[in-house]
Amino acid sequence: MNANLTNPTVIVTGASSGVGLYATQSLIQCGCHVIMACRDRGKAEQAAQSLSFDPKGYTIALLDLASLQQVRHFVTQVRGLGRSIDALVCNAAIYLPLLKEPQRSAEGYEINVAVNHLGHFLLVNLLLPDLQASSYAQRRVVFLGTVTANREELGGKIPIPAPPDLGDLAGMAAGFKEPIAMVDGKPFKPGKAYKDSKLCNMLTVRELHRRFHSETGITFSSLYPGCVADSPLFRNHYPLFQKIFPWFQKNVTGGYVSQALAGKRVAMVVTEPQFQESGVHWSWGNRQQQERQAFVQPIFAGAIAENKVQKLWELSSELVGLGIQTAGAQVST
């Protein structure tokens, strides 16, 4: 029997710290082999050793989502490992709320959207044939969503600093390069740029499901594991915020979850049969309680028109160099 039928190989982006690291730990513990997709090999190896990962349970592969060329190189690299690719966790993200001026990716795109959305968008599309070829029964693509980009949840209704809003995608349609820094083409707002990028992630899940689920059998979903208020994601925020925010989530909202618990929940969505439904967003909600269970939320059902979701897909395809794709079309490198 192919070992991958019982020991699936899972790619986790941003696996050297935070939720990605603890998701890797949980996945290894439940029998998966994890390809740790990270920018820094030394940091990833140190992190793996600090949590006593079984050396046979992981492989480190370099991935810089801020470079589309590097994303393509990563795909070539993992194919060379000779392993079936059975699941993909799009976890890596950057959040730079204090920027005054936009930073740019290797291709000249605003960095939040470039890393969080466009890099992952290309990665998923390039790996779809590999996932489809897998013999594993529960092939899945899972995106880390965020409460701030989900209008169905309380956190997504709070307009601080600004709610996510892609507008008519004018910024993307105009090429998304200098001087354009926002998807909607409006003036740069760093916090909103992050929220917009996560909204793009969740809408990508919705379109992946529409285009590919029935044809491939792959499950596409996103999740919100609870508020990981002490995540390294916030390392570029004000030091005072980094102290107050975890306290507030623990003692006021009750939304706090540890990095380890969040990682465990990611692993559950990747591996457990009850998370087989495709095209949905799994949430553990705003208030954590003992033995809290995930519940399904629609991904902006009715809130964002289908033609806008398809337009986002088409513009993203052009920006990452895939051209216009029709639904159900095979994707190649």
N, C-alpha and C positions, 0 to 999 in steps of 0.2 A: 504493500500500500504506500502511496505517496505520502511522505511525512507531513506535507502541507495540508492534507485533509484533516489532520488532528492537531497540527501545530502551525497555524497560519502565520504568514509573514505580514506584519503591519508596518507601514511607514508612518512615523510621527514627525511632523515638522516642529521645529522649536523645542526639541526634546532634551536640551541640556539644562533647563531650569524651569521653575514654576510648574504649572499644570501639566505641561508636556513631559517634564521629567517624571512626575508622579504617575501620570498615565502610562508611561513606559514601564515603570516599576510594577504597576498593577497588571499590565498586559503580559509581562514576563512571568509574573506569578501565576497567571492562569494559562500558561503554556504557549504563549505566542513568541515568535522571534520578532524583535523590533529593529527596524532600520531607523536609527536615530539621525534625522536630517537636521544638521546644525551648521552654523557658520564657523565654529571654532572647535576643531577636533580635540585639542588639549582640554578645553573646558568641558566638553562632553564626556571625555574619558574620566576626568577627575570627578564629575558629578556621578557617573555610573559607579565608580569605585566607592564613593562616599556612601552610597545606598546599598553597597554590596551586591550589585547585579551579577547574576551568573554570566560569566564571560561568553558562554555558548548561547545566551539569550538575546544578544544584541550585536548589531554591526553599526559602526559610525560611518556616515557618508556626508560629505560636505555639500551644503546647499545654502546659497545666498539668494533669497527671494527678491532682492533689490536689483538683480541682474537677470534678464530673461535668457541671456546666453548661458549663465550659470545654471538656470533651471533646466535647460536642455541638456547641459553636460551632466547634471545630476541624474536625469532619466537614463542617459547612456550608461552612467556609472552603475546604477542599481540593476539594470538589465544584465550587466557583466557579472553580477554576483551569482547568476544561475539559479535564483530563487523565484518561485511563483510569487506574484504580488497579489495579496488577498484582501487587503484593506488599506485605506489611507485616512489619516487623521490630519486635517488642516488646522493646526493649532497655533502656529507661530504668528505673532503680531507685534507691531510697535505702536507706541502711544507717546506722542511728543506734544503735550498740551501747552508748553511754554514757548514754543517757537514764535518768533516775530515775523520771519520770512520762511517760505516753504523750502524744505530740502528736496533734492531731486534724486531719482534713481539713475542707474547707468544709462537708461534710455531717455532720461529727461522728464519723467513723470513725477508728480507729487508723491513723496515717499510713503505716506500712510496708505494711500490707495494702491501704490505700486507694490508694496510688500504684502499688505493684508489681503488685497483682492487680486490684482493682476498676476502676481507671481503664483498664487495658488490656482487661479483660473487656468493659466497655462499648464501648470503641473497636473491638474486633474485631467485636462483634455489629452495631454500626452500619455497619461497612464491608463486611460479608459480601455484601450485595446488589451493591455496587460491584465487589468482587472477582469475584463470579459473572458479572457483565456483561462483564468484560474478555475480549478476544479473545486475550490472551497465552496461549501453550500451557502455561507453567509457573507458574501462579498459586500463590503460597505465602504462608502465615502462619508466621513463625518466632519462637519465644520464646527468649530467653537463659535457659537453665537454670543451675543451680549444683550443684556436686558435693555441697555440704552438704545439699541437699534430696533427694538421690538415694541411697537405701539400697542400690542395686546397686553403688555405687562406694565405695572405701575412705573417702573424705572424708565420705560420708554416714553412715558407721558410727561416727564419732568423736563422742561425746555432749558436745561442748564448744561453747558453754556449755550447750546442751540440744539434743537432736535435734528435728527438726520433728515435730509431732504435732497433728493437727487434732481429735483426740478424736471426740466425736459431733457436732461443729459447734455446740455449745450456745451459744457466744457469738454466732455469726451468727444462730442461730435466735431469740435473744432481742433482736435488733435491732442489736447491735454498736455501741451508743452508750454514752456514759458511764452508769455506771462500768465497763462492759465494754470490755476492750482486747485480748483474745485470742480467736482463732477458737474455741478450745475452752472459753472462758468462765473459764479459770483466771487467777491473778494475773499481772500484766504482767511479761514478760521481754523486753527489747528485742532481744537477739540471736536469741531464738527467734521473735519476731514477724517478723523478716526471713526466717528459714528457712521459717516457715509460709507466708509470702507467696509464696516461690519454689516451694514444694510446690504451692500453689494454681495457679500458672502452669502447672506441668507436668501437673497433673491436668486443667486446662482444655484443654490440647492433646489429651489423651486423649479428652475428651468432645467437643471440636470435631470430631475425626476420626470418632467414632462417629455423631454427629448429621448431619454435613454433607458428609463426603468423597465418599461414593458418589453423593450427589445433585448436588453442585456441581463435583466434580473438583478442588477446591482441595486442595493438600497442606498438612497441618498437622504441624509438628514443633518440637522444641526442640533445643538444643545446649549442650554444655559445651566451650569451645575450649581448655581448659587453664587453669592458674591465673594470672590476670592480677594478680599480687600488688602491682603498683604502680598499679593502677587508681584513678582519683579516687573510686571507690565507697568507699574506705577513708579518705577525707579527714576523716571525723568520728571516727576511732578515735584511741587514744593515739598521740602522736608517736613513742614508742619502738616501738610495734607497726609503724608505717609504715616504720620503718627495718629492723627485724629480719625482718619477714615476707617481703619480697622476697629478702633474703639466704638465709633458710631454704629458700625454694622453689627458689632457684637452686642452692644448694650441698648441701642435704641430701635433699630429696624429688625434685629434678629435675623438678618439675611446672611450673616457671615458663614462661610465654610472654609475649612483649611485647604491648603494646596493638595494635601494627601487625599482628602475626601473628594475633592473635585477631580483629581486624577483617577480615582476609583470609579467615579461616575462616568467619566469618558470611556474607560475600559468596558464598563457595562454596556454602553450604547454601541460599542464596537463588536462585542462578542455575544451578548445574551439574546436568546430567542425572542423575548418580549419586546425587543427594540428593532424588530425586522421591518416594521412599517416604513415605507418610503415616502419622501416628499413632505415630511413633518418636522416640527421643531419640538424637541423634548426639553421640558423645563422643570427645575426643582423649586421654582418660585422665589418670592421675596422674603418669606419668613420660614426659617428652618426649624423643624421639629424632629424629635426622635423618630427614626425609621421613616423619614419623609420619602415619599415615592414620587417618581417623575410623572408628569402628566403631559398630554399632547396638546400643542397649540398650533393652529394653522399659521402658515408663513404669510402673513399679510393678505389673507384671503379676502378678495374684494377691495382691499385698501389701496392696492397698486395695480393698475390695469395690466392685463396680460400683454398688451402690445408694448408697454414700457419695459416690462421684464425681458421681452424678446429683443427690444432695441438695446438694452443694456448688454445682453449676450453678444449681439452682433458688433457693437462698438468695442467691447472688450476683446472680441476675437480679432478685430482689425488691429487694435493697439498692441496685442502680443504677437502679431504676425501670423495668425492662423487664417486670416481672410474671413469672408462671410460663410457661415456654416448653416446648412439647412437641417431641420430637425431629423434626427436619426442617421445623419451622415457619419461615416467612419472618420475618425481623426487619426492622422499620422504625424510623425515627427518631420 
